[in-house]
């Protein structure tokens, strides 16, 4: 599994593309998702924007945001 952040300005386009391939899992309050290797390959092939992120950092950020 890979963990990615989808840029806000293209979120709808990328999200629709990813969900057309199969289910994805949101793991933080930010637009950070866990995706399959097939999703990652398709994103790279399509040239859509995304950023690979460390899943532990994403979980920490989410927990910190909830504790505010």
N, C-alpha and C positions, 0 to 999 in steps of 0.2 A: 504494500500500500504506500502511496505517496500522500503528502500533505501539502496543499497549495492554498495560496491567497488569490482571490479573484479581484482585479481592480474594480472599484465602485463604478467607474464610468462605462465599463463594458460588462458589468455583472449579469444583466439579463440575457445578453447574447451568449455568454460563456456558459451560464447555468443551463439554459435551454439546450445547448449543444451537449453538455455533459449528461443531462438527464435523458436525452434521446438515446444515449448509449447504454445506460443502466443506472441503478441507484447510486447516490453519493451521500456522504454523511457530513453534516456540519458539526464541527467539534469546538467551536468558540463563538463568542458573541460577534466577533468580526467575521467577514465573509471568508472563513477558513474551513476547508473541506478535506476529508480523507477520500481519496479516489483510487481506483484500481490501476494496475499497469496498462490496461487497455485504454482507459480514459486518458492517461498521461501520453501514451503514444498518439492517440487521436488528436489531442490538443497540440502536440508538437507538429504533427502533419498538417493540421488546419491553420497553424500560425496564429492561433488565438492567444491573447495575453494572459499570463499567470506568473506567479512567483512561488517557487518551492520554499517551504518553511519547515523549521524544526518542529515536530509535533509536540515535544515537551514544552517549548517556548510558547506555543499557541495555547496549550492547556493552562500554563501559568498565567498568561495574560488574561484569559477568560476568568480564572478564579479570582484574580486581583480586581477585575472589573465588577464582579458580583459582590465583593466585600465592601464596596464603597458606600 
